[in-house]
C-alpha cells in the first residue's frame, strides 16, 4: 500500500540548508542532490519500513542513510510517511535525536 508523503517544516528547512551549503561549490550539483534526496523520500511512500527502527530513541521513528551524506528521519502510520528531519550524515545522530531535533 502506497502511503501519503509529508514533510515536517524542519525537514524542509534541512533541505534548504543542505542546498544552500552545497551551492557554494556547484549550484547544479546541489539542486541535483536535493532532487535525489526528494526522490528517495518519495520512494519511502511505497516501502516505508526499509529504514532502521529508531523507536528506542524516538517512538515510531525510522532512520535511513542516503549516499553516506544524509540521514532521513521519518515516522510511519497507517496512511502516511512523514519526513521529520534530513540530517547531515556527519552529525551525532543519537545525540540529535535525544535532544529533540524531531
C-alpha positions as CSV (number, residue, x, y, z in Angstrom):
1,X,0.0,0.0,0.0
2,X,1.3,3.4,-1.0
3,X,1.2,6.0,1.7
4,X,0.9,9.7,1.5
5,X,4.2,11.6,1.9
6,X,4.5,14.6,4.0
7,X,7.4,16.8,5.1
8,X,7.7,18.4,8.5
9,X,8.7,22.1,8.4
10,X,12.0,21.1,9.9
11,X,12.7,18.7,7.1
12,X,12.0,21.4,4.5
13,X,14.4,23.7,6.4
14,X,17.0,20.9,6.4
15,X,16.8,20.5,2.6
16,X,17.1,24.3,2.1
17,X,20.2,24.4,4.3
18,X,21.8,21.4,2.5
19,X,21.1,23.1,-0.8
20,X,22.4,26.5,0.3
21,X,25.6,25.0,1.7
22,X,26.2,22.8,-1.3
23,X,25.6,25.6,-3.8
24,X,28.9,27.2,-2.7
25,X,30.7,24.5,-4.8
26,X,28.2,23.9,-7.5
27,X,24.6,25.1,-7.8
28,X,23.7,22.5,-10.4
29,X,25.1,19.6,-8.3
30,X,23.3,21.0,-5.2
31,X,20.0,21.1,-7.0
32,X,20.5,17.6,-8.4
33,X,21.4,16.2,-5.0
34,X,18.4,17.7,-3.3
35,X,16.2,16.3,-6.0
36,X,17.7,12.9,-5.5
37,X,17.0,13.1,-1.8
38,X,13.4,14.1,-2.5
39,X,13.1,11.1,-4.9
40,X,14.3,8.8,-2.1
41,X,11.7,10.3,0.2
42,X,9.0,9.7,-2.4
43,X,10.1,6.1,-2.7
44,X,9.5,5.7,1.1
45,X,5.8,6.2,0.5
46,X,5.8,2.7,-1.2
47,X,8.2,0.9,1.1
48,X,8.4,2.7,4.4
49,X,9.9,0.0,6.5
50,X,13.3,-0.2,4.8
51,X,14.9,2.1,7.3
52,X,16.4,1.1,10.7
53,X,13.9,1.2,13.5
54,X,14.9,4.1,15.9
55,X,12.0,3.5,18.3
56,X,14.3,3.1,21.2
57,X,15.4,6.7,20.8
58,X,12.2,8.3,19.4
59,X,9.0,6.2,19.4
60,X,7.8,5.4,15.9
61,X,10.9,6.8,14.1
62,X,13.0,5.2,11.4
63,X,16.4,6.2,10.1
64,X,17.6,5.7,6.5
65,X,21.0,6.8,5.4
66,X,21.2,8.1,1.9
67,X,24.5,8.1,-0.1
68,X,26.5,8.4,3.2
69,X,25.8,12.1,3.2
70,X,22.4,12.5,4.9
71,X,20.1,10.5,7.1
72,X,16.4,10.6,6.6
73,X,14.4,10.6,9.9
74,X,10.8,9.6,9.4
75,X,7.7,8.2,11.0
76,X,5.1,5.9,9.6
77,X,1.4,5.4,10.3
78,X,-1.4,3.5,8.6
79,X,-1.8,6.1,5.8
80,X,1.3,8.3,5.7
81,X,5.0,8.7,5.9
82,X,6.3,11.9,7.4
83,X,9.8,13.0,6.8
84,X,10.7,14.6,10.1
85,X,14.3,15.6,9.5
86,X,17.0,15.3,6.9
87,X,20.2,15.4,8.8
88,X,23.8,15.8,7.6
89,X,25.4,12.3,7.9
90,X,28.4,13.6,9.9
91,X,26.2,14.6,12.8
92,X,26.0,12.7,16.0
93,X,22.5,11.2,15.3
94,X,21.9,9.7,18.8
95,X,22.6,13.0,20.5
96,X,20.5,14.9,17.9
97,X,17.5,12.5,18.4
98,X,17.8,12.6,22.2
99,X,18.0,16.4,22.2
100,X,14.6,16.6,20.5
101,X,15.5,17.5,16.9
102,X,12.4,15.7,15.8
